[in-house]
Amino acid sequence: MSKPFASSADLDAKAETLEVLGDGVYALTAEGDPNVGAVEAEDFVVCIEARATPVAAHAWLRQLREHTDKPVRYLVLTHYHAVRTLGASAFDVPEIIAHERTAFLIAERGEADWASELGRMPRLFRSPESIPGLTWPTLTFSDRLTIPLGGRRGTLELAYCGRGHTAGDIVVWLPAHGVLFAGDLVESAAALYTGDAFHTDWATSTLDAVAAFGATALVGGRGPVARGSDAVGAAIAQTRRFLDVLRAEVGAVHARDGTLREAFAAAHAALAPTYGGWPIFEHCLPFDVQRCWDELDGIDWPPIWTPERDREVWAQLQD
Ligand SMILES: [Zn+2]
């Protein structure tokens, strides 16, 4: 019997946990569903990630409003993926901040990605008819952007660490608390999605740059918050290892002129003992192997995922 496509059969609601990581620092995790966060300034709030729909975003904002009634001034998007951007209208903010390549990717492939992610992860798209359209960043940057928080709260630093999960990921660093919101560049006890990734950059210089912040708490893209330097180091290390094993296994099959199916089988066998029980492992791996293979073929810029291409790759590898 063939496996259900991606996460299309994953329909059970996940338990959400709002964690307070310091005075005015919040993360909402949900058993492997995409995480969101917020940081209080003196007079306003910065929200991090928007969820898949305005209805899903409002549910998060209701929880945040139990802690603060300050207005949300900035919405930060760590990258372009639909499940993190399409709920943006719920925040009703003057500024939506992202990397300049994220703005480019939304223009280039936002529509296709919306359709692709809706098909892959329908449960995350609560009331999809509430999405008014694509989310357009109003403020973009290439390297670093600082938001002063006022009073004694210090600054919030938005930083580009190199190509990784996508061409335009950023991290959000709160030096006063040692908290790093890493987006999908780091996963803590969740499998990696690398369908739009630059595997070599991500596994080397980009994760080195992420580690260099020396965070003592890390909110990854999915999974629980890593608390303490050891846990942060472990989350980064297991992210790197996933990429290293994927590159090695797919690379070996590619080098001997094997097939994509053989590469998938090798990567699955090598990764499943450690990562197979983690959220979205079976969902992600066919797309991860395809992208890794494309990179080995010399295709630098990731081909666009569409519902049709999703199903083709799935049928080829996960039946
Ligand atoms: Zn993502």
Boltz pocket constraint, residues with backbone or C-beta under 6 A from the ligand:
constraints:
  - pocket:
      binder: B
      contacts: [[A, 79], [A, 81], [A, 165], [A, 184], [A, 193]]
      max_distance: 6.0
